[in-house]
């Protein structure tokens, strides 16, 4: 794959992965609007793996605290971070099960402009409503088992391009009354096991294919997306300390409407 293609894809992925505007939807749009060949599922997941590195770096304190908490729990001592780790695992189970089925049966039929247009618009509206209607009373430490299950099932919807994993989980968290920053924090921590699972499947695919060039392309894409994603995470967390999700919802609604126009031939 040409270096320019990889750079563009990583810029798109790094910027959009943790902003609630759908990275997968934007990645599918790149070949549609540039005329480039579809980069395929392996490169798609490679840039997601790069963003995983960004989450691990940004939230390293939470990750270390959870690991220590699990050790404490194994010794029979209660620790709030052990509870957080358990909730993240619980919230991840639905998407792992659904992702396996999607991978087994194939999802190429979902990577279409029409579907992306509708999901971008519809879940943009959902984000707007959830952010406006949701209370801001709860923090991550207030989450319970039922909350994790609800957010986990919401994450399954993100297997459809254009939905946005971060967007739909943040929307669910806001509906449950979580503060904006904590909704984003839990959503990003949830991405860790999800991306690890997807990255493992693609790693197996790379090994079976044995294409060294494709392996190099995937590694380069992952590295570049890590850097860009770190900047995006820092921006979002700083933004949510003083502002809302409204600009992201408006962007999605405008983009979705425009894509619908293109999809049904009203534009262009």
N, C-alpha and C positions, 0 to 999 in steps of 0.2 A: 504494500500500500504506500503511495507517495507520502512524503513527510508532511506536505501541506494538508493532506486529508487528515492525518493523525492529529496535527496541531489544532485544526478546526474542531474536530470531534472532542478533543480533550478540553478545549475552551468551553464548548457547549455543555459537556458533562460536568466539568468542575464548577461552573457557575450555577447550573440548574439542579444539581442533585439534591441539595439541601434547602434550596429555596422552594416554596410550595407551588411550583409551576410545571412540574413533570419533566424530568431529565430524559426518560425513555421516549416521551412524545417528541421532544426537541431533537433527539438523536435520529429518530425515524424521519423527521422532516428534512434533515441535512441532505440526504441523497435525492429527496423529492424536489428540492429547490435548486440544488447545484447540478443535478444530472449525473452525479457520481454514482458508481455502483453501491448497492447497500453494503455497509461495512460488515454486516453479519453479527450473529449472536455472540461470538467469541470476543470480538473487539468491543462490543457493547458491554459485556460483563467485565472486560479488562479495565475499562475506564471506571467502572463501578468499584473494582478492587482498589484502584488508586484512591478513590474517595474514602474507602474504608481506612486506609492509612491516615488520611486527614482526621477522621473521627477519633482514631486511636490516639493521635498526637494531641488533639484539642481537649479531649476528655480523659487524659491519662490519669488524672487524680481520681475521677469516678471509677475508672477501671481497676486501678490498684486497690481502692477502697472496697470494691466488690469482691475482688480476689481475697483480700484479707478477711472480709466478712464471711465468705464461704468457709474459710479455714476456721473461723470462730464458731460458725454454725456446726461444723463437723465435730467440734469439741463440746457441743451441747450448749453453747452460749448464744444468746440472742444478739443479732446485729442488724440494724436497719439496711445496711448495704447488701447483706445477704438476702434480705427480703426483696430489694430492688433487682438483684440478679435473677432471683426466682421469677419475678413478674415479667422481666424481659424475656426469659426463656419461655414462659407460658404464653406471652403475646406473640411469640415467633412460631409456635407450633402450627397454627392454621395456615400461614403462608408457606411453610415448608411442605406441608401436605399438598396444598393446592399447586405449589410450584412444581412439585414432582409430576403431578398429573399434566400440567401445562407442558412441561419438558418432554414427557412421554408421548403426548398426542400432538405436540407442535402448536406454535402460536403465530405462525407467519400470517395466517388469515386475519389476525387482529392488528397487524402493522400496516394499516391503511389510513389514508388521509381522512376518509369519512368518519371512521371510528375515533381517531385522534381529535378531530374537530368537535364531535359531540361530547367526548369525555373532558376535553379542555374547558369547554363552555359550562357543562353541567356541574362539574366539580369545582369550578371557579365560583359558581353561584353558591354551592354548598359551603365553601370556605368563607364566603362573605357572610352568609347567614349564621354559621357556627361562631364566627368571630364576634359578630354583633350581638347575638343572643346569649352566648356563653358567659357565665359568671367568671370572676377572676378571684376565686376564694381558695382554691386548692393548689398544693404544690406536689412535687414528685413523691415526697414522703407520705402523702395522704392517699395515694393510690392503693386500691385493694384488688383482690383476685378478679372480681367481676369487671372492674375497670380495664384490667389488662386483657381480659378475654374480648371485651368490646373493641378495644383499640386493635387487638390482634386480628379480629375478623374484618375490621375496616381495612387493614393493610392488604388483605387478599385482593381487594378491588384494584390495587395498584399493579397487579399482573397485567391489566389491560392498559396498553400505552395511552398516555395522555391523562391518566387519573392522577398521578403523582403520589408516590409512596409517602413522602414527607407531608404533602398537602392533605391527604386523606387521614393520616394518623394524627396530624395536628388538629384537623377539623374535629375528629372524634374526641380528642383530648379537651378541646375548647368546649364542646357540647357537654362534657362531663364536669366542666367548671374549673379546669386547670388554668393557671396563669399562663400568659403567652410564652414567656421565656422557658417555663417548665415544660410546657407542651412541646416546644422545640427540642429541649434537652432530652426528654424521654423518647421522642421520635428518632433522634439521631442515635441514641444508645441502642434502640431497637434495630437500627440498620446493621449493627455489627454482626450478629449471627445470621441475619438474612443475606448479607453480601458474602459472608464466608461460605455459606451454602452454595450460592450461585457461582462463586469463584471456584469452588472445589469441582463442581460439575464441568465448568469450562476448562479447568486445568486437566481434567481427565480427557476431555475432547482434544486438547492440544497434544497431549502425550500420544493419543491414538493416531492423530493425523501425522505427527512427526515432521511438521513443516517448520524448519528453523526460522525462516523469514517471518512467518506468521507469529512465531513465538517472540521474536525481536520486536515486531510491531506492537504486540500486546503489552510487552514489558515497557516500551517507550510510552505508550498511551497511558498505562497505569501510573508511571512516574510523573508525567506532566499533569495529569488530572489531580494528583495528590496536592501539588502546589496550589493550583487554582482553587481546589475545594477548601483548602485551609483559609484562603482569603474570603471565600463565600460564607463559610461558617462564622468567621469572626464578624463579618458584616451583619449577618442575620441576627446573631445573638446581641450585638450592640444595638441594632435597630429596634428589636423587640423590648429593650429596656424602657423605651420611651414612646414607641409607636405600635400600630396594629398591623394585621395582615391585609388590610384594605388595599394597598397598592398592588399586591400580588394577585388578589382576587380580581381587581379591575383589569389588570394586564391579561389574565386568563380569559376573562369574558370578552375583551376586545379581540384577542388572538383567536379564540374559538369562533367568534362570529365571522371573522375574516376567513378562517379556514373553511367554515361552512359555505361561504360565498364561493370560494375556489372549488370546493368539492362538488357543489351543485351547479357550477358553471355561471354563477352570477357575476363573478369577477374574472378579469383576464380574457 
